[in-house]
Amino acid sequence: MKIKNAAAIGVNATLMKLPNTITQIELLNKIRALNDDPSIHGILVQMPLDTVNKIDSHLITDAVSPEKDVDGYEIKIT
């Protein structure tokens, strides 16, 4: 649904389905790589995480760069 809605407003979105066996370290590394990729303009992590491993969802959302945080979870008011 999110991909279809993005296309409807002219946004190029890609679904990246990761295996449910992914570890927290692997997921953090993937997010860091996306943060560092200048061709990626936004990141949305679908919650709840579908994984067989224990993963701290707050740590995952915190890892998304504020500049690329589509959900706005990490907007900080100072």
C-alpha positions as CSV (number, residue, x, y, z in Angstrom):
1,M,0.0,0.0,0.0
2,K,2.8,2.5,0.9
3,I,4.6,1.7,-2.4
4,K,1.3,2.3,-4.4
5,N,0.6,5.5,-2.5
6,A,4.2,6.8,-3.1
7,A,3.8,6.1,-6.8
8,A,0.5,7.9,-6.9
9,I,2.3,11.1,-5.8
10,G,5.3,10.7,-8.0
11,V,7.7,9.3,-5.4
12,N,10.0,6.5,-6.4
13,A,9.9,4.0,-3.5
14,T,11.5,0.6,-3.1
15,L,10.4,-2.2,-0.8
16,M,13.4,-3.9,0.8
17,K,12.2,-7.1,2.4
18,L,14.8,-8.5,4.7
19,P,14.9,-12.1,6.0
20,N,13.2,-12.7,9.3
21,T,16.4,-14.2,10.5
22,I,18.2,-10.9,10.4
23,T,20.2,-10.0,13.5
24,Q,20.2,-6.6,15.2
25,I,23.8,-6.0,14.1
26,E,22.9,-6.9,10.4
27,L,19.9,-4.6,10.5
28,L,21.9,-1.7,12.0
29,N,24.6,-2.2,9.4
30,K,21.9,-2.1,6.6
31,I,20.4,1.1,8.0
32,R,23.9,2.7,8.3
33,A,24.6,1.8,4.7
34,L,21.3,3.4,3.6
35,N,22.1,6.5,5.7
36,D,25.4,6.8,3.9
37,D,24.0,6.3,0.4
38,P,23.4,9.7,-1.3
39,S,20.9,8.1,-3.7
40,I,18.6,7.2,-0.8
41,H,16.5,10.2,0.3
42,G,14.3,8.5,2.9
43,I,14.1,5.5,5.1
44,L,10.9,4.0,6.6
45,V,11.3,1.0,9.0
46,Q,8.0,-1.0,9.1
47,M,7.0,-1.9,12.7
48,P,6.6,-4.3,14.3
49,L,9.7,-6.0,13.1
50,D,9.1,-9.4,11.7
51,T,12.1,-11.3,13.1
52,V,12.8,-14.4,15.0
53,N,15.7,-12.6,16.8
54,K,15.4,-10.2,19.6
55,I,15.9,-6.7,18.2
56,D,15.5,-3.4,20.1
57,S,13.1,-1.4,17.9
58,H,14.1,1.9,19.6
59,L,17.7,1.3,18.7
60,I,16.7,0.6,15.1
61,T,14.6,3.7,14.7
62,D,17.3,5.8,16.4
63,A,19.8,4.5,13.8
64,V,17.9,6.1,11.0
65,S,19.4,9.5,10.1
66,P,17.1,12.4,11.0
67,E,17.5,13.7,7.5
68,K,16.2,10.4,6.0
69,D,13.6,9.6,8.7
70,V,10.3,9.4,6.7
71,D,8.2,8.6,9.8
72,G,9.7,11.5,11.8
73,Y,10.3,9.3,14.9
74,E,13.6,11.0,15.6
75,I,12.5,14.7,15.4
76,K,14.1,16.3,18.4
77,I,12.8,19.5,19.9
78,T,15.4,21.7,21.4
